[in-house]
Amino acid sequence: MRMKKKSKVIIIGGGIGGLSIAPLLSQKDYDVEIFESENTLGGRANIIKQDGFTFDTGPSLLNYPWVYEDYFSKLGKNFYDYVQLVKVDPAVNFLWKDKTNLQLSTDLNTLSNEVSKFSENDRYGIIEFFKNSQKKYDLAFKHLVTKNSSNIFSWLKNTGLKNLFKLGLLNNMYSEIGKYFEEEKVIEAFSSYSMYLGDSPYKLPGFFSILPFGELQYGLWMPKGGMYGLVEGLIKLNKESNVKINTDTKIKKIITEKNRAVGVLLENNKEIFSDLVVSNVDSRSTYKYLLGDKVKTKKYKMTPAVYTFYWAINKEIDSMTHHTIFLPENFKKTFNELFKENKIPEDLPFYISVPSQTDKSLAPKGKSSVFVLVPCPVISKSTNKYDEKTLDKIKDKIFERIQIQNINLTKSDIIFEKIWSPDDWGRKFNLYDGSAFGPSHNFFQIGPFRESNKSQKIENLFFVGASTTPGTGVPMCVLSSQMTLEKILSGKTHV
Ligand SMILES: Cc1cc2nc3c(=O)[nH]c(=O)nc-3n(C[C@H](O)[C@H](O)[C@H](O)COP(=O)(O)OP(=O)(O)OC[C@H]3O[C@@H](n4cnc5c(N)ncnc54)[C@H](O)[C@@H]3O)c2cc1C
């Protein structure tokens, strides 16, 4: 009996999106091969190991564990057989220069006491925030975030007309959160998430108030061994699913014939043909670099670029918990500087993660592994040059702020450091304009307005990951793999 040949899918990139869609396709009887240009998998969620210190390069916290549970169960697996999670609680500590702080916790009592430090009324505000945000979160994930749609009206109709107004789509994020709290600092802390979504909270839809809520409700976690523990779990799953993985293999071009993707060209000029191509590479970079800019595409506004620091520290840092966010004095001015004036804000907003506080195996005994993230404008728009001078200035500002907050950490505590600039991030992972999180999430760049997971320009080309739907962040990339699979299985070659 003649066996039917399996359809072949090439996946360009072994980031979270690529690693997530591969086992799903394999389960559907596709012959799946991943090509990753770096010598390690994980993409932005990568790892640096040196002298007993382990650093996650990008994500430092895992949220929405239910996304991974659902994903693994779709493959008949138990997530916790692959990844062990450690709860990070207290979760995030927001600091202001006047020495006030807001420590987040999943325990509603603790959280209520924290917000009441600022205003007694906010004790009730947080309860209302939880009640209303749960409805919004459930509606959003059930009917919008996970739904493919090419039409804004049918996308929104999914929620039911009477629910539409509950989503806060007509409000901005700052006002939506402000409905519940009296204290400006509480509103600022919860709105500050917008920085990674690529715009100011005065511009992003109020809908995104579900972000801080989701972290409070479902907790913040870290896989054992750091965030890379998740990538290792996905790699194991890929191997069990018979996915072929090539690292250190850069794709030079997507081969097209009559506007149809038919394979890829490797850097060594070897051609490999396939029935479908899935790009895990940022969609704008895919069109520009892998399709030779032949195709006219939407010019998305991008999320910021970042400087990241990885510091091996010669001691434990008692004065910091796992994740600390340093907020500026003038919140609005900082967002204006970053997103309108395209400069590195004077009063630098940044965060520091010390994962070795949660998992001691990430640093030698009595020492700490420290990660610092500083957002800055995308490369083409930046009014600052990303050179040594700027870097030194940023580093000085970080340490000045650390001193203001009375944290026992100085430059001389650094045993060794690695620094990735916006250019490094852009070059390493093919991130368009050095943007760390992909296209922004303002209203006209989400849902049906975001780059579809099925190319609208080239047949048999699909996208997975942060630049397509639903958007940025590790859980979103995992969800995107299921949405892309849905599009592939729908079998249509035209949208
Ligand atoms: C500093 C930082 C901190 C973050 N923190 C968090 C966090 O705490 N929580 C969270 O949920 N999210 C966080 N994120 C966002 C999250 O990391 C990303 O949304 C997610 O990892 C993106 O995954 P991806 O699959 O879309 O793409 P990528 O990770 O970009 O993967 C794409 C892969 O394609 C490869 N590639 C590119 N070009 C080619 C080519 N020509 N040939 C072959 N391979 C190629 C790249 O090397 C890369 O491995 C953070 C991101 C950054 C940068």
Ligand as a Chemical Component Dictionary entry (heavy atoms), coordinates in Angstrom:
data_LIG
# 
_chem_comp.id                   LIG 
_chem_comp.type                 NON-POLYMER 
_chem_comp.pdbx_formal_charge   0 
_chem_comp.three_letter_code    LIG 
# 
loop_
_chem_comp_atom.comp_id 
_chem_comp_atom.atom_id 
_chem_comp_atom.alt_atom_id 
_chem_comp_atom.type_symbol 
_chem_comp_atom.charge 
_chem_comp_atom.model_Cartn_x 
_chem_comp_atom.model_Cartn_y 
_chem_comp_atom.model_Cartn_z 
_chem_comp_atom.pdbx_ordinal 
LIG C1  C1  C 0 13.711 42.381 27.378 1  
LIG C2  C2  C 0 12.370 41.737 27.243 2  
LIG C3  C3  C 0 11.610 41.439 28.374 3  
LIG C4  C4  C 0 10.387 40.793 28.249 4  
LIG N1  N1  N 0 9.675  40.454 29.372 5  
LIG C5  C5  C 0 8.547  39.711 29.268 6  
LIG C6  C6  C 0 7.903  39.165 30.431 7  
LIG O1  O1  O 0 8.345  39.366 31.563 8  
LIG N2  N2  N 0 6.791  38.404 30.255 9  
LIG C7  C7  C 0 6.303  38.132 29.007 10 
LIG O2  O2  O 0 5.306  37.417 28.892 11 
LIG N3  N3  N 0 6.899  38.618 27.886 12 
LIG C8  C8  C 0 8.007  39.382 27.991 13 
LIG N4  N4  N 0 8.644  39.837 26.869 14 
LIG C9  C9  C 0 8.039  39.592 25.547 15 
LIG C10 C10 C 0 8.314  38.177 25.054 16 
LIG O3  O3  O 0 9.648  37.844 25.303 17 
LIG C11 C11 C 0 8.064  38.100 23.569 18 
LIG O4  O4  O 0 6.754  38.562 23.276 19 
LIG C12 C12 C 0 8.194  36.679 23.037 20 
LIG O5  O5  O 0 9.294  35.991 23.575 21 
LIG C13 C13 C 0 8.321  36.769 21.533 22 
LIG O6  O6  O 0 8.396  35.486 20.999 23 
LIG P1  P1  P 0 8.212  35.221 19.436 24 
LIG O7  O7  O 0 7.982  33.789 19.284 25 
LIG O8  O8  O 0 7.201  36.137 18.873 26 
LIG O9  O9  O 0 9.514  35.715 18.721 27 
LIG P2  P2  P 0 11.165 35.700 18.986 28 
LIG O10 O10 O 0 11.399 35.432 20.394 29 
LIG O11 O11 O 0 11.580 36.961 18.406 30 
LIG O12 O12 O 0 11.566 34.472 18.114 31 
LIG C14 C14 C 0 11.808 34.570 16.737 32 
LIG C15 C15 C 0 12.995 33.720 16.411 33 
LIG O13 O13 O 0 13.271 33.808 15.018 34 
LIG C16 C16 C 0 14.670 33.779 14.847 35 
LIG N5  N5  N 0 15.007 34.339 13.538 36 
LIG C17 C17 C 0 14.922 35.636 13.156 37 
LIG N6  N6  N 0 15.299 35.764 11.876 38 
LIG C18 C18 C 0 15.627 34.522 11.446 39 
LIG C19 C19 C 0 16.111 34.009 10.198 40 
LIG N7  N7  N 0 16.317 34.816 9.135  41 
LIG N8  N8  N 0 16.360 32.700 10.093 42 
LIG C20 C20 C 0 16.141 31.867 11.163 43 
LIG N9  N9  N 0 15.701 32.302 12.358 44 
LIG C21 C21 C 0 15.437 33.616 12.495 45 
LIG C22 C22 C 0 15.184 34.611 16.003 46 
LIG O14 O14 O 0 16.545 34.367 16.263 47 
LIG C23 C23 C 0 14.265 34.154 17.129 48 
LIG O15 O15 O 0 14.812 33.053 17.828 49 
LIG C24 C24 C 0 9.889  40.468 26.963 50 
LIG C25 C25 C 0 10.645 40.770 25.823 51 
LIG C26 C26 C 0 11.865 41.395 25.957 52 
LIG C27 C27 C 0 12.678 41.680 24.719 53 
# 
loop_
_chem_comp_bond.comp_id 
_chem_comp_bond.atom_id_1 
_chem_comp_bond.atom_id_2 
_chem_comp_bond.value_order 
_chem_comp_bond.pdbx_ordinal 
LIG C1  C2  SING 1  
LIG C2  C3  SING 2  
LIG C2  C26 DOUB 3  
LIG C3  C4  DOUB 4  
LIG C4  N1  SING 5  
LIG C4  C24 SING 6  
LIG N1  C5  DOUB 7  
LIG C5  C6  SING 8  
LIG C5  C8  SING 9  
LIG C6  O1  DOUB 10 
LIG C6  N2  SING 11 
LIG N2  C7  SING 12 
LIG C7  O2  DOUB 13 
LIG C7  N3  SING 14 
LIG N3  C8  DOUB 15 
LIG C8  N4  SING 16 
LIG N4  C9  SING 17 
LIG N4  C24 SING 18 
LIG C9  C10 SING 19 
LIG C10 O3  SING 20 
LIG C10 C11 SING 21 
LIG C11 O4  SING 22 
LIG C11 C12 SING 23 
LIG C12 O5  SING 24 
LIG C12 C13 SING 25 
LIG C13 O6  SING 26 
LIG O6  P1  SING 27 
LIG P1  O7  DOUB 28 
LIG P1  O8  SING 29 
LIG P1  O9  SING 30 
LIG O9  P2  SING 31 
LIG P2  O10 DOUB 32 
LIG P2  O11 SING 33 
LIG P2  O12 SING 34 
LIG O12 C14 SING 35 
LIG C14 C15 SING 36 
LIG C15 O13 SING 37 
LIG C15 C23 SING 38 
LIG O13 C16 SING 39 
LIG C16 N5  SING 40 
LIG C16 C22 SING 41 
LIG N5  C17 SING 42 
LIG N5  C21 SING 43 
LIG C17 N6  DOUB 44 
LIG N6  C18 SING 45 
LIG C18 C19 SING 46 
LIG C18 C21 DOUB 47 
LIG C19 N7  SING 48 
LIG C19 N8  DOUB 49 
LIG N8  C20 SING 50 
LIG C20 N9  DOUB 51 
LIG N9  C21 SING 52 
LIG C22 O14 SING 53 
LIG C22 C23 SING 54 
LIG C23 O15 SING 55 
LIG C24 C25 DOUB 56 
LIG C25 C26 SING 57 
LIG C26 C27 SING 58 
# 
